[in-house]
Amino acid sequence: MPKIRTALISAYNKEKIGDIAKKLADRNIEIWASSGTAAFLRERNIPVTSIDGLVGFSQLLGGRVKTLHPAIFSGILARDTQQDFAQLRQRDYPAFDMVFVDLYPFLENMSLPEEKLVELIDIGGVALLRAAAKNYARVAVAYSPEQAQKIIDSMDDENNVPTELTRQLAAETFYFTSVYDSAIAGCLYNGESFPEYLSFGGRNAFPLRYGENPHQRGAVYAAFPPRGLLSAEILGGKQLSYNNLLDIDAALAGVVEFDEPACTIVKHLSPCGIATDEDIHAAYEKSLASDPLSAFGGIVAFNRPVDSALAERLTRHFFECVVAPDFVENSLEILHRKKNLRILKTPELSGGERIAVRGIWGGFVAQETNPPGAMAQKWEVVSRRKPTDYEEMQMCFAMRAAKLVKSNAIVIAKDNATVGIGGGLPSRVDAAIVAVRKAGDRAKGAVAASDAFLPFPDTLYVLAQSGVTALVQPGGSRNDELVIRAANELGIAMVFTGMRHFRH
């Protein structure tokens, strides 16, 4: 069980350490500190010894080198053995039993220009924390006032601290320093390929009652700097759930796909409706009309502000969550009538590049996200009948909508709105059957998009029988000629894009 006799404190933000240092001094714990921290504590009449005399200098290189010295690290890394302590006594080095370091605020300032941000990369502080964490059997480590307070609260009358706590704090410290380093690497790395080693860091943003199901635990971690969904402002409603967050993320991916006013409704990670229009109110009505039954209890997202008229319309239907870049007029007052409705304001809707990561057994897979607007590498009309201008416009919309649907994906669209969506099925024919059933009579004169090539003409036959007049697909099947012949027989206009949009 570690006994705290001597503490080493080094802090960038001095205001964080005054109260903790006083509590340590009140327990007759000897405090050592770097020169700036020592001066701060002396001004508050807290007994402290500066490390300047121990290391033989006040600081070097404008303060970039203060604690990087054998006298400091020997006092931290010395194990509780006669041999180690004899070496410390031989050199008149103190043994540090507690290390409390407040790092340079790199994580809080990642929007700064690179030349300024580099100066906030902490070297000595991270080394101190890692050394103390390694020697947790004798040393208690803290990188925050909350952790330091845990150490103080756990002390008995003789300032002993449970080893279970120092071990836990050591683990938390290594997680923290790994996040710190990951954030730095992410800012500096600009390679075109994925690096040999890849890590991601995040801070526990808020608790979840449970994960995907009540028997699974869950937590939300925000990357540095927080952006996208986790930069949103929660304006009302119940606590967000694991499933809410995934659905909101999918819904936001839908609205950032379009520059014009757009609405996406998502449930269980599958779009129920996607629509655009010159007016956001019309976009909502078209999106809801796509599949109002499935939209019940879904997530609705917009890329334009919600006003009072739109808010009134939203209250007529049951949604779990409404997401928009802003809420204007008295729209919030109207939406708050639904006390459980979750309301999120997400002003950042840039849809910028990011890396998507999914866990697998034994590791994870990573990829670039499918960028908004990416739809085709070519636009090749392969059928005898060329699509009309209207059909081409609807094909563009339908393919961008298909990017949001789980593969195999078939989307039927008309007037810049989905009218039938089939996806997440192992058979593309079954996906087409579902899309046709959802569309009903609305399939007549509509177009369809497939996220991947058609291996056989059977999907085309299902769509043609429903009244679909044009199809856009990537092409690339060894049976392309067979499918093209079928399109010509059916009078279907067909376009190949050369770009697949699987979404697993």
N, C-alpha and C positions, 0 to 999 in steps of 0.2 A: 504494500500500500504506500504510494508516494506521499512524502511529507514535504510541505511547502515551507521552505525557510527563506528562499531567495527567488525573486521574480525579475525577469528582464522584459522591459516594455519598450516598444518602438512604434510610433504612430505617425501617420501622415495627417490624419484629422485629429488634432490634439483634444478637441472638445469631447471626443468619445471616451477618453481614458481617465479623466479627472476623478470621477466618482469611484471607478474601480480601484484606482491607485490609492485613494484615501481608505477604502475598506481594507485593502491589503496592509497598508501601514498601520491601521488600527489593530491588526492582528500581529503586529511586530514582525511582519515579513519585510526583509530587506529588499529595497527596490533599486535596480540598476536601469539606466535608460540611455538612449542615444542623446547627443548634446541638445538638440532642439526640444525633444520631449522632456529632458531633465530640467531645462530652463522653464518650461511651461509648468512643471510640477512644483518647482521651487517658488514660483510666483504665487502658488496656492498653499504654501507652507506645508507641503508634503515632503517628508524626508526622502532623498533620492541621491544616488551616486552616479555620476556620469561615467560612461565607458571610455571617455577620452584618455584618462590616465591609464586605463587597462590596456588599450590598444596602441597608445603612443601618438595618437593624432586626433584632431577634432573631427575632421571629415576631409575627404579628397574629391577632386573632380566636381566641385560645385555641389557636394552633398550626395553624389551618386555612390560613393563608397564610405560607409560608416561602420557597419557591423561585420563586414567580410574579413575576419581575422581569426587565427587559431585560438586566441584567448577566449573569444566568444563561443566558437563552435565546440571547443574542448569542454567548456563548462556545460554545454547543452547535451553533447553526445556521450559524456562520461557515464558509464554504467555504474550501478551501485555495487562496486567491487573495491576491495582494498587496493588492488593494483592501479585502477583508474584514478581513485582519489589520491593516491600517493603521488601520481604524476601531476595532478592539479596543485597539490600542496608544494611540490618541488618548484613549480613555476609561479606560485602565488596567484593562481587563477581561481576565481570563484566557481562554485557549482550552481547552475541555474536549475531550479526545480519547477518553475513555471515560466512560460513564454507567451506573451500577449502582443500580437503584431497587427496593426491596422495598415493594410497595403495601400500603395498608390492607387487612386481610383480609376484604373483603366476601364473596368466594366461599366462605370457610370458615365464615361466620356467618349464612347466609341464613335460619336459623330464628329469629333474634332478632326482637323486636317492631320495627315499622317505624321508630319514633322513634329507636331505637338503631341500627338498620341504616343509616339515612340518614347517620349520622355516620361510617360506615365507607366511604362513597363517596369514593374518592381522586380529587382533581382535579389538583393540582400534579404528583403522581407520574406519572400517565398522560400529562400534557403533556410532561414531561421525556423519558419513553420514546419518545413519538411524534416529538419533535424530534430525538432522537439517531438513531432509526431512519430518519428522512427523510434525514439527512446521513451515511448509512452509508459514503460514499466517504471520509470523514475520521474518523468517530466509530464506536467499537465500543459496542454497547448490550447490557445484560444486565438481565433482570428476575428472575433466580434465581441462587443460588450456582453451580449447575451450568453455566449459561451463562458466568458470570464466569470459572469455572475453565477453560472451553474457550478463552476469550480468552487467559488466562495461558499455558496449555499451547501455544498456537499462536505465541507471541512468539519471535522470534529474539533474538540477543544484544543487539540495539539496540532491542528492544521494538517491532519492526514486526509487524503482524498482517495476514494475507492478506485482501485485499478480498473474496475468495469467502466467507470466514467472516463478515465484518461484514455482507455483503449477506444471507446466510442468517439471521443473527441478527436483522436488521431485519425480514425477512419473518415470522419466528417471533414477534417482538414485536408486529407489527401484528395477527397472528392472536390473540395473547394479549389485547391491549387491546380487540379487537372482542368477544371472549368476555366480558371483564369488563363491557363496556358492555351486551352482550346480556343478561347475567344481571340487571343493574340494571333494564333496561327491562322484562324479564319480571316482576320483582317489583313494579314500580310500575304497570304497565299493567292497567287493569281495564275497558277498553272492551268493549262487547258485540259489535262487529264486529272483523274482522281489521284491524290497522293498515296504513297505506299502505306502510310499510317493515317487513319482518319478517326477523329473523336469529336463528339458534340457535347457542349456544356449547356446547362440550364439551371435556373433557380426555381425552387418550389414556389409557384405563383399563388395557388390557393388550393385548399383541400377538396377532394371529391368524397361524397358520401360512400360511393363504391365505384367499381369499374363498369364493365359492360353489363354485368349481372350482379345482383346483390351479394353473392358469395365471393366476389373478386374485389380486392382492394385496388385503389387507383389514386393517382396524383397528377397534377398539371405542372409542367415545367416550362418556363419561359426562356427562350434563347436570349443572347446578348447581341445587339440591343433588342429589347422587346419590339416586335412589329407584327403586322398582319392581325390575325385574330386576337393574339394576346396583347395587342396594344389598344384593343377596343375598350370603350367605356361602358360599363354595365349600368343601365339607367332604370332598371326595374325588373321585378319578377323573382321567381325562385332561384335557388342556387343552380348553376349550370351543371349538367351531368356529363359523364364520359361520352355518352351517345350524342348528347346535344352538341358537344364540341366538334365531334367528327362530322355531324350533319351540317353544322354552321360552316365549317371549313369547306365542305363540298359545295354548299350553296354560294359561298363567296367566290369559289373558283368559277361558278357559272356566270355571275354578273361581271367579273373582271374580263371575261371573254369578249365582251361587247363594249364598243364606245357609245353607241346610242343607248337611250334609256332601256334598262333591262330588268327583268324580274325572274328569279329562279325559286322554285319550291322543291324542297328535298325531304325525303323521308327514308330512313334506314339506308342512308348513303346513296340512294337512287333518286334521280330527278323525277318528280311527278309532272312538272311543267316548266318550260323555258320559253320566254317570249321577249321580243323587243318591239318598240313602237316609238313614234315621235313624242308620245305622252306617257309618263310613267304609270298613270292610272290605267290607261288602256293596256299597257304591258302586263300589269297585275291581273286584270280581268282575263286576258288571253292565256296567261300562265295558269291561272286557277281553272279555267275552262278545259284545259288539257286533260285533267284527271281529278275532278273535285273530290271524288270519293277517297282516293289515295292521299290527297293533300290534307285530309283531316288529321290533325295532330302533327303536322309537318313543320318545317323551318322555311320561312320566307325571307328572301334577301333581295335588296335593291341596290342599284348603283347611282341612285338619285335620292335626294332628301324626301322624307315622308311628310306630307302636309296634313292638315286636319281632315280634308275630304278623303284622302287615302286612308287615314287612320280609322275613320268611320267605317269604310268598307272592310278593313281588316278585322274589326271587332265583330263582324257578322259571321266570321268563320273561326273555327278553333285551330289556332296555331300554338306550337310550343314556344316559338321564338321569332322575333322580327329583328332583322339586321339591316342597317342603312347607314350611309355616310353622315346623315344628320336628321334631326326631327324638328320641324319648324312649325310656326303658328302655335296652336294649342294641341298639337298631335299627341304629345306625351300625356297631357291630361286625359285625353280620350282613351289612349291605350292603357293607362293606369286603371281604368275601370275593370280591366281583366287583371286582377291582382297577381295571378300566377304567371302571367305572360312575361317571358324574358325579353328584355329590350336591350339591344347592343348598338352603340354608335361606333362605327368603324371608318373614320375619315381616311385612313390609308387604304386605298383600293388600287394600288399601282400594278399589282400582279407581277412584281419583279421576280427575277430568277431566284430559285432556291433549290436546295437539294432535298429530295424526298427520301426518307429512311423508313424501312420496315424491318421489324425484328423477325428473325427466323431462328430455328433451334441451333444454337451454337454461335450466333453472330447476327449480322444484319446485312441487308442489301441496300444500296444507295444508287440513286439516279437523279439526273436533272429532271425538273418538272416539265411537263408538256406546256410550252409557253403559250400564253393567251394570243389568239389570232392565228397561230400556226394551223394551217388547214390542208395545204396541198403543196407538193413539190412541182407539180405540172397540172395542167387542166386540158386533158385530152378527150375529145368527144370520140367515142369508139363505135357508136351506133350509127345506122343510116340516118335516123331522124335526129336532127340537132335540137337541143333544148331551146325553148323560147327564152327571151330575156327574163321573164318572170320566173320560169323554172330554174334558170341559172342562179338567180338571186336567192331563191328558196333552197337550192342545193347548198349554197355557201352557208346559209343559216343552219340547215339541217346537219351538215358535217361538223360545224363548230359545236352544236348541241350534242352530237354523238360522242364528242370527246369527254363529256361529263358522265356518260352512262357506262355502267359496268359491261365489260365484254362477255359474251357476244352482244353487240349493240345494234339495234335497228331503230331508227327514228323516222317517223312520218311527220312532215311539217307542211304548214300552209299559212300564208300571210304572216310570216315571221313569228310563228308560234308552233310549238309541238302540239300535235293532236293525237299521237300514238307513240308510246315508248315501250320497247321490249329490250331487256338486257339482263346480264348476270346469269345467263343460261348456257349450258354446254353446247346446245344446238342452235345454230343461227336460224334455222327454219322455225324452231319453237319461239325464238325471239321475235321473228317476223309475225308469227301467228298472234302472239300477245300484243304486239304493236297494232296490228290490224283490228283485233278485237277492241282495243282501247279507242281506236280512231272511229270505228263504225262508219257511218255515211260520210264523215269528214275526210276519209281517205280518197274519195272521188276527186280527181283533179289535183291531188297533193303530190309532193315529191318525197323520196325516201333517201336516207343515208345509212351506209353500213360502215362500221369502224374498221373493218378488215375485208379482204377480198371474199367473193362468193366462190366456194369450192365447186359448187354445182348450180344448175339453174333453178333448183327447187324453191329457194328463197324468192327468186324473181317471180316465179309463178304465183306464189302466195300474195305478193305485193300487187301484181298486175290484176289478179282476180278481185282485189278490193277497190280498184280504181286508181291506184297510183300511176302517174304518167311518166315519171322520170326517176332515175336512181343515180346517186353518186357513191363511188366506192374506190378504194385504193388500187384495185387490180393487182396482178402479179401471180395469179393462180395458174397452174399448168392447164387448167380447164377454161381459161379466159375466152378462148375462141368459141367454146361451147356456150358459154354464158352470153357472149355477144350475139351469137346466132339466135338464141332464145329472145333476147331483147328486140332484135329486128323482127322476129316473127310476131311478137306481142305489140310492136309499135312503141316500145319504151325508149325514151332518150336516155343514154347512159354515158357517164363521164368517169374517167380514171384520174385519180389525183396523185398516185405514187407515194402516198403518205398514210401509214397505218396509225390508228389511234386506240390501241388496246388500253384498257383500264382494268387492272385486276384488283 
